[in-house]
Amino acid sequence: LPRSYFWAPITAQRFVDLNEKGGRDDYFSSDYSDEELAQRLEHVGIHKNLHVLVAMSGSDEYIPSHVDKAALTHRLVAAMNSKCDNDHPVAEELFLKTGNHNLSDGPDDAKTFVDQISNILKRIPP
């Protein structure tokens, strides 16, 4: 697709995969029910040694403004953890209320993100 149609160079197939409900790469859509999200993401929770940070920015310019980003973050994490032991979830959430997509606007958003990744890495046994 030409750049005039979409903000970045992208093939028509990739565009469909991302934007069509149920597309091959449509894992994070806000219009999925909780059950549909679990069907798409529950496989993450069966990997007991996996550590996933679901980070969402409250002012992400690529997510429609009508989407409750904090709620979506929570729903994504719940879907990923739906098949794992409750005492050992694999996914955790980080919601950065003022953050934009690349964390360049909020005063401490990038540091908070890096600190959270660092904390996750410290919990992984050698």
C-alpha positions in Angstrom: 0.0 0.0 0.0 1.3 3.5 -0.7 2.4 5.7 2.2 -0.4 8.1 1.4 -2.9 5.4 2.4 -1.2 4.1 5.6 1.4 5.9 7.8 4.1 3.3 7.1 5.0 1.1 4.1 3.0 -2.1 4.4 1.8 -4.8 2.2 -1.9 -5.2 1.6 -1.8 -8.6 3.2 -0.2 -7.3 6.4 -2.7 -4.5 6.5 -5.6 -7.1 6.4 -3.8 -9.3 8.9 -3.7 -6.4 11.4 -7.0 -4.8 10.8 -9.5 -7.5 10.0 -11.2 -8.9 13.0 -9.7 -12.4 13.4 -6.8 -11.5 11.0 -3.6 -13.5 11.4 -2.0 -10.7 13.5 -5.1 -9.3 15.2 -4.3 -10.2 18.8 -5.0 -7.0 20.6 -8.2 -5.6 19.3 -10.5 -3.9 21.8 -13.6 -5.3 20.1 -13.0 -8.9 21.1 -15.0 -10.3 23.9 -13.1 -11.6 26.9 -13.7 -15.2 25.7 -12.4 -14.3 22.2 -9.3 -12.7 23.7 -8.7 -15.8 25.8 -9.0 -18.0 22.7 -6.4 -15.9 20.9 -4.0 -15.4 23.9 -4.4 -18.2 26.4 -1.5 -20.2 24.9 0.9 -17.6 26.4 0.0 -18.9 29.9 1.0 -22.5 29.4 4.7 -21.5 29.2 5.6 -21.4 32.9 9.0 -19.8 32.3 7.7 -17.0 30.2 7.6 -13.4 31.4 5.4 -11.0 29.5 5.0 -7.3 30.1 1.8 -5.9 28.5 2.6 -2.2 28.4 0.0 0.2 27.2 0.2 4.0 26.8 -2.8 6.1 27.8 -2.2 8.6 25.0 -1.1 6.1 22.3 -1.8 7.9 19.1 -2.4 4.6 17.2 -5.2 3.4 19.5 -8.6 5.0 18.9 -9.5 7.5 21.5 -12.8 5.7 22.4 -10.9 2.6 23.6 -10.5 2.3 27.4 -6.8 1.6 27.2 -6.4 0.7 30.9 -9.2 -1.8 30.7 -7.8 -3.3 27.5 -4.4 -3.7 29.2 -6.1 -5.6 32.1 -8.2 -7.7 29.7 -5.1 -8.7 27.6 -3.2 -9.7 30.7 -6.2 -11.7 32.0 -6.5 -13.5 28.7 -2.8 -14.4 28.7 -2.9 -15.7 32.2 -6.2 -17.6 31.8 -4.4 -21.0 31.4 -1.7 -20.6 33.9 -1.4 -21.3 37.6 -2.9 -18.4 39.6 0.2 -18.4 41.8 2.5 -18.0 38.8 1.1 -15.7 36.2 3.3 -15.2 33.1 1.9 -11.8 32.1 1.7 -8.5 34.0 0.5 -5.1 33.1 2.0 -1.7 33.0 -0.3 1.2 32.1 1.4 4.5 31.5 -1.4 7.1 31.7 0.4 9.9 29.9 2.5 7.9 27.6 2.3 8.1 23.8 3.2 5.2 21.5 7.0 5.6 21.7 7.1 6.9 25.3 8.6 10.3 24.2 5.9 12.6 25.8 5.4 11.6 29.4 8.1 12.9 31.7 9.0 9.6 33.3 7.3 7.0 31.0 10.4 5.7 29.3 12.2 5.3 32.7 9.2 3.6 34.2 9.0 1.2 31.3 12.7 0.4 31.4 12.6 0.0 35.2 9.7 -2.5 34.9 11.6 -4.5 32.3 14.6 -4.5 34.6 12.5 -5.7 37.5 11.2 -8.6 35.4 14.7 -9.6 34.3 15.9 -9.6 37.9 13.2 -12.1 38.8 14.4 -14.6 36.2 16.6 -17.3 37.8 20.1 -17.6 36.3 
